[in-house]
Amino acid sequence: MNALRRHGARIAITLLPVAIAIAHVLGIWQLPFIERLDRFVYDVRLRATMPETLDPRIVIVDIDDASLEQLGQWPWSRDQLARLTTEIMERQQARVLGFDVLFVEADRSSGLAALRQWIAGPLRDQPGLAEKVERLAPELDHDGAFARALAGRDVALGFFFTRSAVPRSIGQLPAPVLAAGSFPDGRTYATHWNGFAGSIPDLARAAPLSGFLNVVLDRDLDGVVRSVPLIARYQGAAAEPGYYESLALAVHRVATDLLRVVPVFAPPGPLPGAPPLEALMLSNDSGSARLRIPLDELASVLVPYRGAGGPAGGSFRYVAAADVLRGALAPGELKGRIVLVGATAPGLQDLRATPVGTNFPGVEVHANIISGLLDSRIPGVPDYAVGYELVMLVVAGLALAVFLSMSRAPRAVAVTLLICAGLIGLNSWLYLSAGLVLPLAGSLVTVALAFVLNMSWGYFVEARASRGLARLFGTYVPPQLVKEMLADPGRYSMRAQNRELTVMFCDMRGFTRMAEQMAPGDLQDFLNTFFSRLSEIISAHRGTVDKYMGDCVMAFWGAPVEADDHAEMAVRAAIEMVAAVEALNRSHGQRGLPQVKVGIGINTGLMSVGDMGSAVRRSYTVVGDAVNLASRLEGLGVHYGVEIVASASTRAAARSLAWQELDSVGVQGKARTVRIFTPVGPKEQTDPRTLDTLLRWEEVLVAYRRQDWLQAQAMLAPLMAADAEKVLYRLYAQRLASMSLTPEDSQWDGATRFDSK
């Protein structure tokens, strides 16, 4: 503390850039150059990590200059587009076809409309002329021909959203992919639009699947297409209000049959208000296939560019539209492919500025999104990005303030470079491993400014050992988990919180008899060996040893490091602990030492976890009703002849294991009964005969609980014959023999009551 006081002024000036950066992150004082630098960092990293390989699944039919020279100016007549559609979907057998073009006006190139006007006017007296024109109408109705080519096929058309003071709407929109009521009120979940330019009604009805083509958002200040809205909200009078999908999402959903769309919201936070949108979940009708798409706060996705754009870019195959129309492709050459029709001709003005090129075809933006969705390769900005940047700024700033103020120049330079490398390394690792796009520029600029200010302040002194995060958490947390916690320290806190965890109580049976037979020194050695082995197993399965209580050890899983499979890890640890005790018994038996057994109780449920205790002694522990239940279950194993007793919630969470149900019980302190189970082992390692035995045992329990004593006895008999020494079978045989002598009880719930632990 004295050293800190001596260098207080130097530390304060080192923290000045940190305070400015925090003000920028919180929106108090915006620094545009930081935002520009962050975009530059993102662009550089994107270009450095692009696959730059061909994706053969997507083909772009290109309206290029050569096609315009052969077929004439755009727009082409709709009968040509009808032939193009038929060629792609029938002769080439494409999986789905998407049009990155608009069809907002009727095709009048055939002159049919003009003929009908003449017949209704100056030529109305010409006999038979009207009938002849109507006979020719199917051939001259190019829109009708195009509509017939679209009908019944997996084709998606494009439309464009607009926003203006006076809404303007042209054409027809498809049905929204999500109703307006799918999102709670109180937050803007997507870009809002009040007008549109859609396909003419005949085409919209023929191809009801459509997606919007908007790519550049107002917030992209430099005009570079980095993100594209995946869904957008239309609120107007010309079509049904709701959330509409982009062309890329529409094409992808049809191509993969993931037609169901469900918004995923972030968990409720401490502040009131509607939760932010986190992702879209796509699934098929059965739910067997799923895709989670991360979204930002305006329902946009960062475009996962594969490489340079255009026909020479090498990311996608380009085929000239004229070549497709004249049949230059072999039949079935595009079979099963996703085909997008778009333009690279400069005169059609569909070239975009992107991080990988300034003249990037707009159609290839959609192609890159579809490719990323197919590969589950969509980077995302998580909702905790602001919190992450604040933690990085504070941690880096405090580290710089302390180390630079108390270090000589060589060490100060080394520390600064190390912090920069750590910030870049952590940020890059999260991007490469998890697709997380997190801010970096603000932290790097802050480190650089802090270094310059500190070095210019004056002199350097000997460095002092820092009090790092690892030491703080190491007071409470097992060492094997500290390294994982250091990867993202902002996620962890000693504050108590309610979480679903799995807790275990493991008690040594026969300990009192053993203590009477062994010398104190031998008993101490045995207990040390016993608990050390069990603790090793708990640690190997990523558990936290809470405490030792005489001959009992308590452990829990799922905190402080979260784990979705905490129940399964706890049960597998319990199975290995039982096997380890058997191995210890064999070793002790050879030396004439007493044998011991263990009783293990496991429960999964909501409990409070955190730093608890008194001012004198504290510990990182769990408390709650779910913890008490695990303690009660630990003592029931003797009654059923098993070492491990787990609750129904643990069994439901550990689905990869085979289980045998023991009973429905009422334990001390619990008003409601609970079903209890014992694990048999991993399903993949359990032989079919054992699995069949477990199924037959379930049938015994069903008959037992409906008080069909004779049926239960008959079903239990073959199980008893196969394993007459099994305590569980003998217990139920005695129950059934006793209950068969009593009349049926309508109040009986099939549960066994235990009034003591």
C-alpha positions in Angstrom: 0.0 0.0 0.0 2.9 2.4 0.7 4.2 1.8 -2.8 0.8 2.5 -4.2 0.6 5.7 -2.3 4.1 6.7 -3.5 3.1 6.2 -7.1 -0.5 7.5 -6.8 -0.1 10.3 -9.3 1.6 8.1 -11.8 -1.0 5.4 -11.5 -3.7 8.1 -11.9 -2.3 9.4 -15.2 -1.9 5.8 -16.5 -5.6 5.2 -15.7 -6.7 8.4 -17.6 -6.9 6.6 -21.0 -8.8 3.8 -19.3 -11.4 6.2 -18.0 -11.8 7.8 -21.4 -12.1 4.4 -23.1 -14.8 3.4 -20.5 -16.7 6.6 -21.3 -16.6 5.7 -25.0 -17.8 2.1 -24.4 -20.7 3.4 -22.2 -21.7 6.0 -24.8 -20.8 8.9 -22.6 -18.1 10.3 -24.9 -18.1 8.8 -28.4 -14.7 8.4 -30.2 -15.4 7.7 -33.9 -11.8 6.9 -34.7 -12.1 3.9 -32.2 -15.1 2.6 -34.2 -13.2 3.0 -37.5 -10.2 1.2 -36.0 -12.4 -1.6 -34.8 -13.9 -2.0 -38.2 -10.4 -2.0 -39.7 -9.3 -4.7 -37.2 -12.3 -6.8 -38.1 -11.7 -6.5 -41.9 -8.0 -7.5 -41.5 -8.9 -10.5 -39.4 -11.7 -11.5 -41.8 -9.4 -11.4 -44.8 -6.7 -13.3 -42.9 -9.1 -16.2 -42.0 -11.2 -16.6 -45.1 -11.2 -20.1 -46.5 -10.6 -18.9 -50.1 -11.9 -22.2 -51.4 -14.7 -23.0 -53.8 -18.1 -23.9 -52.4 -19.5 -26.3 -55.0 -23.0 -26.3 -53.4 -23.9 -22.8 -54.6 -23.9 -21.7 -58.2 -24.5 -18.1 -59.4 -26.2 -17.6 -62.8 -24.7 -14.4 -63.8 -26.4 -11.6 -65.7 -23.0 -10.3 -67.0 -22.0 -8.0 -69.8 -21.7 -11.0 -72.3 -25.2 -12.1 -71.5 -26.5 -8.5 -72.0 -24.8 -8.4 -75.4 -26.4 -11.6 -76.5 -29.9 -11.2 -75.0 -30.3 -7.4 -74.9 -30.7 -4.9 -72.2 -32.1 -5.7 -68.8 -34.8 -6.3 -67.9 -35.3 -9.3 -70.2 -38.7 -10.4 -71.3 -40.4 -12.7 -68.8 -40.7 -15.5 -71.3 -36.9 -15.7 -71.4 -36.9 -15.8 -67.6 -39.5 -18.6 -67.8 -37.2 -20.6 -70.0 -34.3 -19.8 -67.7 -36.3 -21.1 -64.7 -37.4 -24.2 -66.5 -33.9 -25.0 -67.6 -32.4 -24.6 -64.1 -35.2 -26.5 -62.3 -36.0 -29.2 -64.8 -33.1 -29.9 -67.1 -30.4 -29.0 -64.6 -32.4 -30.3 -61.5 -31.3 -27.6 -59.1 -32.4 -27.9 -55.5 -33.6 -24.3 -55.1 -33.5 -21.2 -57.2 -33.3 -17.7 -55.8 -33.6 -14.4 -57.8 -31.6 -11.5 -56.6 -33.6 -9.2 -58.9 -36.9 -7.4 -58.6 -40.1 -7.9 -60.6 -42.1 -4.8 -59.7 -43.6 -4.0 -63.1 -45.6 -6.1 -65.6 -43.8 -7.2 -68.7 -45.2 -5.2 -71.7 -42.6 -6.3 -74.2 -45.0 -8.6 -76.1 -47.5 -5.8 -76.9 -50.4 -7.8 -75.6 -51.6 -5.0 -73.4 -51.5 -2.6 -76.4 -53.4 -5.0 -78.6 -56.1 -5.3 -76.0 -56.4 -1.5 -75.8 -56.7 -1.2 -79.6 -59.4 -4.0 -79.7 -61.3 -2.1 -77.0 -60.9 1.1 -78.9 -60.3 1.8 -82.6 -60.4 -1.9 -83.7 -63.5 -3.0 -81.7 -65.5 -3.3 -84.9 -63.1 -5.7 -86.6 -64.9 -9.1 -86.6 -63.0 -12.0 -85.0 -60.0 -9.9 -84.1 -60.6 -10.1 -80.4 -60.9 -13.9 -80.5 -57.6 -14.2 -82.4 -55.8 -12.0 -80.0 -57.1 -14.0 -77.0 -56.0 -17.2 -78.7 -52.5 -15.7 -78.9 -52.7 -14.3 -75.4 -51.0 -17.3 -73.7 -48.0 -16.9 -76.0 -47.9 -13.2 -75.6 -48.5 -13.2 -71.8 -44.9 -13.3 -70.7 -45.7 -12.7 -67.1 -48.1 -15.6 -67.2 -45.4 -17.8 -68.8 -43.0 -16.9 -66.0 -45.6 -17.5 -63.4 -46.3 -21.0 -64.7 -42.6 -21.7 -64.7 -42.4 -20.6 -61.1 -45.5 -22.4 -59.8 -44.9 -25.5 -57.7 -41.1 -25.2 -57.7 -38.7 -24.3 -54.9 -38.1 -20.8 -56.2 -37.6 -17.6 -54.1 -38.1 -14.1 -55.5 -36.6 -10.9 -54.2 -38.2 -7.8 -52.9 -36.9 -4.5 -51.4 -37.9 -2.7 -48.3 -38.1 1.1 -48.2 -38.6 3.7 -45.5 -39.9 7.2 -46.1 -42.1 9.9 -44.6 -44.9 9.0 -47.0 -44.9 5.1 -47.3 -44.8 3.8 -50.9 -45.6 0.2 -51.7 -45.5 -1.6 -55.0 -46.4 -5.2 -55.8 -47.1 -7.8 -53.2 -45.2 -9.2 -50.2 -45.1 -12.8 -49.1 -46.5 -13.9 -45.7 -44.1 -12.9 -42.8 -41.9 -15.6 -41.5 -42.6 -14.4 -37.9 -45.8 -12.7 -36.7 -45.4 -9.3 -35.0 -46.5 -10.9 -31.7 -43.4 -13.2 -31.8 -41.4 -10.5 -30.1 -42.2 -8.7 -26.8 -42.9 -5.0 -26.7 -40.4 -2.5 -25.4 -37.4 -3.1 -27.6 -36.4 -2.7 -31.3 -35.6 -6.2 -32.5 -34.9 -5.5 -36.1 -34.7 -2.8 -38.7 -38.1 -1.2 -39.3 -39.6 -0.4 -42.8 -42.9 1.1 -43.9 -42.7 0.6 -47.7 -41.6 -2.0 -50.2 -41.1 -2.9 -53.8 -42.3 -6.4 -54.3 -43.2 -8.7 -57.2 -46.3 -8.2 -59.2 -49.2 -10.2 -57.8 -49.2 -12.9 -60.5 -45.6 -13.8 -59.8 -45.9 -13.4 -56.0 -48.8 -15.8 -56.0 -47.0 -18.3 -58.2 -43.8 -18.2 -56.0 -45.1 -17.4 -52.5 -41.5 -17.7 -51.1 -39.7 -14.4 -51.2 -36.9 -12.6 -49.3 -35.8 -9.0 -49.1 -32.6 -7.9 -50.8 -31.6 -5.1 -48.4 -27.9 -5.3 -47.4 -26.5 -1.9 -46.5 -27.8 -0.4 -43.2 -27.8 3.2 -42.2 -25.4 2.5 -39.3 -22.7 1.2 -41.7 -21.2 4.7 -41.8 -18.4 3.8 -44.3 -20.9 2.1 -46.7 -19.1 -1.2 -46.4 -21.3 -4.3 -46.3 -20.1 -6.2 -43.2 -23.5 -7.2 -41.8 -26.8 -8.0 -43.5 -30.2 -8.1 -41.8 -31.6 -11.6 -41.6 -35.1 -10.6 -40.6 -36.7 -7.1 -40.8 -40.0 -5.7 -39.6 -42.5 -4.2 -41.9 -45.1 -2.0 -40.3 -47.5 -0.5 -42.9 -50.9 -0.7 -44.4 -50.1 -2.4 -47.7 -49.3 -5.8 -46.3 -49.5 -7.9 -43.2 -47.3 -6.4 -40.4 -44.6 -8.8 -39.1 -41.1 -9.9 -39.5 -39.9 -10.9 -43.0 -36.8 -12.9 -44.0 -34.0 -12.1 -46.3 -33.5 -13.9 -49.6 -30.5 -15.7 -48.2 -32.5 -17.1 -45.2 -35.4 -18.0 -47.4 -33.2 -19.9 -49.9 -31.3 -21.7 -47.1 -34.5 -22.8 -45.3 -35.9 -24.4 -48.4 -32.6 -26.0 -49.3 -32.2 -27.6 -45.9 -35.9 -28.2 -45.0 -35.4 -26.1 -41.8 -38.7 -24.4 -42.3 -39.5 -23.6 -38.6 -38.2 -20.3 -37.3 -38.1 -19.5 -33.6 -36.5 -16.3 -32.1 -34.1 -17.0 -29.2 -33.8 -14.3 -26.5 -31.0 -13.7 -24.1 -31.6 -14.7 -20.5 -33.3 -12.0 -18.4 -30.8 -9.6 -16.9 -30.8 -7.6 -13.7 -32.4 -4.5 -15.5 -36.1 -4.4 -16.3 -37.3 -4.5 -19.9 -37.6 -6.9 -22.8 -34.7 -9.2 -23.3 -32.5 -8.7 -26.3 -32.6 -11.0 -29.3 -29.8 -13.4 -29.3 -30.3 -15.8 -32.2 -32.7 -17.5 -34.6 -33.3 -21.2 -34.2 -34.2 -23.1 -37.4 -35.5 -26.6 -37.3 -37.4 -29.1 -39.4 -40.9 -30.3 -38.6 -39.7 -33.2 -36.4 -37.1 -31.1 -34.6 -34.4 -33.7 -35.5 -32.3 -31.1 -37.3 -31.5 -27.7 -35.8 -29.4 -24.6 -36.6 -28.7 -21.7 -34.3 -27.9 -18.4 -36.0 -26.4 -15.7 -33.9 -27.8 -12.2 -34.5 -26.9 -8.8 -33.3 -29.3 -6.3 -31.7 -30.9 -5.5 -35.1 -31.3 -9.1 -36.2 -28.3 -8.9 -38.6 -25.5 -11.4 -39.3 -21.9 -10.7 -40.1 -21.3 -11.9 -43.6 -18.8 -14.8 -43.5 -17.0 -14.0 -46.7 -15.2 -17.0 -48.3 -12.8 -14.9 -50.5 -12.6 -12.3 -53.2 -15.8 -11.8 -55.1 -16.8 -12.1 -58.7 -16.3 -14.9 -61.3 -12.5 -14.8 -60.8 -12.8 -14.8 -57.0 -12.9 -18.6 -56.7 -15.5 -18.8 -54.0 -18.5 -19.8 -56.1 -19.0 -21.0 -59.6 -20.4 -18.4 -62.0 -22.3 -19.4 -65.1 -23.4 -16.8 -67.7 -27.1 -16.6 -67.9 -26.9 -16.6 -71.7 -25.0 -20.0 -71.6 -27.7 -21.5 -69.4 -30.5 -20.3 -71.8 -28.8 -21.7 -74.9 -28.3 -25.1 -73.2 -24.5 -25.0 -72.9 -24.6 -26.9 -69.7 -24.9 -30.7 -69.7 -28.2 -32.0 -68.3 -28.1 -32.4 -64.5 -24.8 -30.4 -64.3 -26.4 -28.3 -61.5 -28.3 -31.2 -59.9 -28.9 -30.6 -56.1 -27.2 -27.2 -56.2 -28.4 -23.9 -54.8 -28.7 -21.5 -57.7 -28.8 -17.8 -57.4 -29.6 -15.5 -60.3 -27.9 -12.1 -60.0 -25.9 -9.5 -61.9 -22.2 -8.6 -62.1 -22.7 -6.2 -65.1 -21.6 -2.8 -63.8 -24.5 -1.1 -65.5 -27.0 -2.9 -63.4 -25.6 -1.3 -60.2 -25.5 -4.4 -58.0 -21.9 -4.1 -56.9 -21.1 -3.5 -53.3 -18.2 -2.3 -51.2 -17.2 -5.1 -48.8 -14.2 -5.8 -46.6 -12.8 -8.1 -49.3 -13.4 -6.0 -52.3 -14.9 -2.7 -53.5 -16.8 -4.1 -56.5 -18.3 -7.1 -54.9 -21.5 -8.6 -56.6 -24.5 -8.2 -54.4 -25.7 -11.7 -55.3 -22.5 -13.1 -53.9 -23.2 -11.5 -50.5 -26.3 -13.7 -50.3 -24.3 -16.7 -51.5 -21.7 -16.1 -48.7 -24.4 -16.0 -46.1 -26.0 -19.2 -47.4 -22.6 -20.9 -47.4 -22.0 -19.8 -43.8 -25.4 -21.1 -42.7 -24.8 -24.4 -44.4 -21.4 -24.8 -42.5 -22.7 -23.2 -39.3 -19.9 -20.6 -39.8 -21.7 -17.4 -38.9 -19.6 -15.1 -36.6 -21.6 -13.1 -34.1 -21.4 -10.2 -31.7 -22.6 -11.5 -28.3 -24.8 -9.5 -26.1 -22.1 -9.3 -23.5 -19.6 -7.6 -25.9 -19.8 -4.3 -23.9 -19.2 -6.1 -20.7 -16.3 -8.0 -22.2 -14.7 -4.7 -23.4 -15.1 -3.1 -20.0 -13.5 -6.1 -18.2 -10.6 -6.0 -20.7 -10.1 -2.2 -20.2 -10.2 -2.4 -16.5 -8.0 -5.5 -16.2 -5.5 -4.2 -18.7 -5.6 -0.6 -17.3 -5.1 -1.8 -13.7 -2.3 -4.1 -14.7 -0.6 -1.3 -16.7 -1.1 1.2 -13.9 0.5 -1.1 -11.3 3.2 -2.7 -13.4 4.3 0.3 -15.4 4.5 2.5 -12.4 6.7 0.1 -10.5 8.9 -1.3 -13.2 12.0 -0.3 -15.0 11.9 0.4 -18.7 12.7 -3.1 -20.0 10.2 -4.8 -17.8 7.6 -2.1 -18.6 8.0 -2.7 -22.3 7.8 -6.4 -21.8 4.6 -6.0 -19.8 3.0 -3.7 -22.3 3.8 -6.1 -25.2 2.5 -9.1 -23.2 -0.8 -7.3 -22.4 -1.2 -6.4 -26.0 -0.4 -10.0 -27.0 -2.9 -11.3 -24.4 -5.7 -9.0 -25.6 -5.1 -9.9 -29.2 -4.6 -13.6 -28.4 -7.8 -13.9 -26.3 -9.8 -11.9 -28.8 -8.5 -13.9 -31.8 -9.0 -17.2 -29.9 -12.6 -16.4 -29.2 -13.1 -15.4 -32.8 -11.5 -18.6 -34.3 -12.8 -21.1 -31.8 -16.3 -19.8 -31.1 -17.0 -17.3 -33.9 -17.3 -14.4 -31.3 -16.6 -10.9 -32.7 -15.5 -8.9 -29.7 -14.1 -5.3 -29.6 -10.3 -5.0 -29.6 -9.3 -1.5 -30.9 -10.3 0.4 -27.8 -8.2 -1.9 -25.5 -5.2 -1.6 -27.8 -5.4 2.2 -28.1 -5.9 2.4 -24.3 -2.8 0.3 -23.7 -0.7 2.3 -26.1 -1.8 5.7 -24.6 -1.3 4.4 -21.1 2.2 3.3 -21.9 3.1 6.6 -23.6 1.7 8.7 -20.7 3.4 6.5 -18.0 6.8 6.5 -19.7 6.7 10.2 -20.2 5.8 10.8 -16.5 9.4 10.1 -15.4 11.2 7.3 -13.7 10.9 3.6 -13.0 11.2 1.5 -9.8 11.4 -2.2 -8.9 8.3 -4.1 -9.9 6.1 -5.7 -7.2 4.3 -9.0 -7.5 0.7 -8.4 -8.7 -2.4 -9.8 -7.1 -3.9 -11.6 -10.0 -7.3 -13.0 -10.6 -5.9 -16.5 -10.3 -4.9 -15.9 -6.6 -8.3 -14.5 -5.8 -10.2 -17.4 -7.2 -7.6 -19.9 -6.0 -8.7 -19.2 -2.4 -12.1 -20.8 -3.2 -11.9 -22.8 -6.4 -10.0 -26.0 -7.2 -6.8 -25.3 -9.0 -7.7 -27.5 -12.0 -10.5 -25.1 -13.0 -8.6 -21.8 -12.5 -7.0 -21.8 -15.9 -10.4 -22.1 -17.6 -11.8 -19.3 -15.5 -8.9 -17.1 -16.5 -9.9 -17.4 -20.2 -13.0 -15.1 -19.5 -12.7 -13.7 -15.9 -15.7 -11.4 -16.4 -18.0 -14.4 -16.2 -17.1 -15.4 -12.7 -18.1 -14.0 -9.3 -18.0 -15.0 -5.7 -21.5 -13.6 -5.2 -24.1 -16.2 -4.4 -26.5 -17.1 -7.3 -29.2 -19.6 -8.0 -28.1 -22.2 -10.6 -29.0 -25.7 -11.6 -26.1 -27.9 -10.4 -25.5 -31.5 -9.4 -24.3 -32.2 -5.8 -22.9 -35.5 -4.4 -22.5 -36.8 -0.8 -20.2 -39.8 -0.4 -20.2 -41.5 3.0 -17.9 -44.3 4.1 -19.9 -47.3 5.5 -18.3 -49.3 8.3 -16.1 -46.5 9.4 -17.0 -46.8 13.1 -16.0 -50.5 13.1 -12.8 -49.7 11.3 -11.9 -46.9 13.6 -12.2 -49.3 16.5 -10.0 -51.9 14.9 -7.2 -49.7 13.6 -4.5 -47.7 15.3 -4.8 -43.9 15.0 -1.8 -43.6 12.8 -3.0 -46.4 10.5 -6.5 -44.9 10.4 -5.1 -41.5 9.5 -3.0 -43.0 6.6 -6.1 -44.9 5.4 -8.3 -41.9 5.4 -5.7 -39.8 3.6 -5.4 -42.5 1.0 -9.1 -42.9 0.7 -10.0 -39.3 0.4 -7.1 -38.5 -1.9 -8.2 -41.2 -4.3 -11.8 -40.0 -4.3 -10.8 -36.4 -4.7 -8.6 -37.3 -7.7 -11.6 -38.9 -9.3 -13.9 -35.9 -8.6 -11.3 -33.5 -10.0 -10.7 -35.7 -13.1 -14.5 -35.4 -13.8 -14.3 -31.6 -13.3 -16.1 -31.6 -10.0 -15.5 -29.2 -7.1 -14.7 -30.8 -3.7 -16.8 -28.7 -1.3 -15.7 -30.1 2.1 -14.8 -33.2 4.1 -17.1 -34.0 7.0 -15.6 -36.8 9.1 -16.0 -39.9 6.9 -18.0 -38.1 4.3 -17.0 -36.0 1.3 -19.3 -33.4 -0.4 -18.7 -32.3 -4.0 -20.7 -30.5 -6.7 -20.6 -30.0 -10.5 -21.5 -27.1 -12.8 -19.9 -24.2 -10.8 -17.9 -22.1 -10.8 -17.2 -23.3 -14.4 -20.5 -23.9 -16.1 -21.1 -27.3 -17.7 -24.2 -28.5 -19.5 -23.3 -32.1 -18.7 -22.7 -31.6 -14.9 -25.1 -34.4 -14.0 -23.5 -36.9 -16.2 -20.0 -36.0 -15.0 -21.1 -36.5 -11.4 -22.6 -39.9 -12.0 -19.6 -41.1 -14.0 -17.4 -39.9 -11.2 -19.6 -41.8 -8.7 -19.3 -45.0 -10.7 -15.5 -44.7 -10.9 -15.4 -43.9 -7.1 -17.2 -47.2 -6.3 -14.7 -49.1 -8.5 -11.8 -47.3 -6.8 -13.1 -48.3 -3.4 -13.3 -51.9 -4.6 -9.7 -51.7 -5.8 -8.6 -50.3 -2.4 -10.5 -53.2 -0.6 -8.7 -55.8 -2.7 -5.4 -54.2 -1.7 -6.4 -54.0 1.9 -7.6 -57.5 1.9 -4.2 -58.8 0.9 -2.8 -56.9 3.9 -5.5 -58.0 6.3 -7.0 -54.6 6.7 -10.7 -54.0 7.2 -13.0 -53.6 4.2 -15.1 -50.6 3.6 -18.0 -49.6 1.3 -19.4 -46.2 0.2 -22.8 -44.8 0.0 -23.3 -42.1 -2.5 -26.3 -39.7 -2.9 -26.6 -37.5 -6.0 -29.2 -34.9 -6.9 -29.6 -32.3 -9.6 -31.6 -29.2 -9.0 -31.7 -25.5 -8.3 -29.3 -24.5 -5.5 -27.5 -21.4 -4.3 -23.8 -21.3 -4.9 -21.2 -18.7 -3.9 -18.8 -17.5 -1.2 -20.6 -18.1 2.1 -19.6 -18.2 5.7 -18.6 -15.9 8.5 -16.0 -13.2 8.9 -13.7 -15.8 10.4 -14.2 -18.6 7.9 -15.7 -18.7 4.4 -15.9 -21.2 1.6 -17.2 -21.5 -1.9 -20.2 -23.9 -1.3 -23.7 -24.8 -2.3 -26.9 -24.7 -0.1 -30.5 -25.3 -0.7 -33.3 -27.9 -0.7 -31.7 -29.8 -3.6 -28.5 -30.2 -1.5 -30.5 -31.5 1.5 -32.2 -34.1 -0.7 -28.8 -35.4 -2.0 -27.7 -35.8 1.7 -30.9 -37.8 2.4 -30.4 -40.0 -0.6 -26.9 -41.0 0.4 -28.2 -43.0 3.3 -30.8 -45.0 1.3 -28.4 -47.2 -0.6 -28.0 -49.8 2.2 -31.8 -50.4 2.2 -31.7 -51.3 -1.6 -28.3 -53.0 -1.7 -26.7 -50.4 -4.0 -23.8 -47.9 -3.5 -25.3 -45.1 -5.6 -28.7 -43.5 -5.2 -29.7 -40.6 -7.6 -32.8 -38.6 -8.0 -35.1 -38.5 -11.0 -33.8 -35.1 -12.0 -30.2 -36.5 -12.2 -31.4 -39.5 -14.2 -33.2 -37.2 -16.6 -30.1 -35.0 -17.1 -27.7 -38.0 -17.6 -29.3 -39.6 -20.6 -26.2 -41.4 -21.9 -26.3 -43.8 -18.9 -28.4 -46.9 -18.2 -30.5 -46.7 -15.0 -32.5 -49.0 -12.7 -35.3 -47.5 -10.8 -35.2 -48.4 -7.1 -38.4 -46.9 -5.5 -40.5 -43.9 -4.9 -39.6 -42.5 -1.5 -40.6 -39.9 1.0 -37.5 -38.6 2.9 -37.2 -36.6 6.0 -37.8 -32.9 5.3 -39.5 -33.4 2.0 -43.3 -33.3 1.7 -43.4 -34.7 -1.8 -42.2 -38.1 -2.7 -39.3 -38.6 -5.2 -38.3 -41.4 -7.5 -34.8 -42.8 -6.9 -32.5 -44.6 -9.3 -29.1 -46.3 -9.4 -26.8 -46.1 -12.5 -26.0 -49.3 -14.2 -23.3 -47.8 -16.5 -22.9 -46.1 -19.8 -25.5 -47.3 -22.3 -22.8 -48.0 -25.0 -21.1 -50.3 -22.6 -24.2 -52.1 -21.2 -24.9 -55.5 -22.9 -28.4 -56.1 -24.4 -29.3 -58.7 -21.8 -28.9 -56.2 -19.0 -30.9 -53.6 -20.9 -33.6 -56.2 -21.4 -33.5 -57.0 -17.6 -34.0 -53.3 -16.8 -37.0 -53.1 -19.1 -38.6 -56.2 -17.4 -37.9 -54.6 -14.0 -39.7 -51.5 -15.0 -42.7 -53.7 -15.8 -42.5 -55.1 -12.3 -42.6 -51.6 -10.8 -45.6 -50.7 -13.0 -47.6 -53.7 -11.7 -46.4 -53.0 -8.1 -47.6 -49.4 -8.2 -51.0 -50.3 -9.5 -51.3 -52.9 -6.6 -51.4 -55.8 -9.0 -49.5 -58.0 -6.5 -49.9 -61.3 -8.4 -48.8 -59.9 -11.7 -45.8 -58.2 -10.1 -44.8 -61.5 -8.3 -45.1 -63.4 -11.6 -42.9 -60.8 -13.4 -40.4 -60.7 -10.6 -39.9 -64.5 -10.4 -37.7 -64.9 -13.5 -35.6 -61.9 -12.4 -35.1 -63.6 -8.9 -34.2 -66.8 -10.6 -31.5 -65.1 -12.6 -30.1 -63.1 -9.6 -31.4 -64.4 -6.3 -28.8 -62.6 -4.3 -29.8 -59.1 -5.5 -31.0 -57.2 -2.4 -33.4 -55.1 -4.5 -35.3 -58.2 -5.8 -35.5 -59.8 -2.4 -36.8 -56.6 -0.9 -39.6 -56.4 -3.4 -40.3 -60.1 -3.1 -40.9 -59.6 0.7 -43.0 -56.5 0.1 -45.2 -58.3 -2.5 -45.6 -61.4 -0.2 -46.8 -59.1 2.6 -49.0 -56.8 0.5 -50.7 -59.7 -1.3 -52.4 -60.5 2.0 -53.8 -57.0 2.4 -56.8 -55.5 0.5 -56.2 -52.8 -2.2 -55.7 -49.3 -0.7 -57.1 -46.4 -2.8 -54.9 -43.9 -0.8 -51.6 -45.8 -1.4 -49.2 -43.9 -3.6 -46.6 -46.6 -4.0 -44.0 -44.7 -2.0 -41.8 -45.8 0.9 -41.4 -43.4 3.8 -38.1 -42.9 5.6 -38.4 -40.8 8.8 -34.6 -40.6 9.4 -31.6 -39.9 7.3 
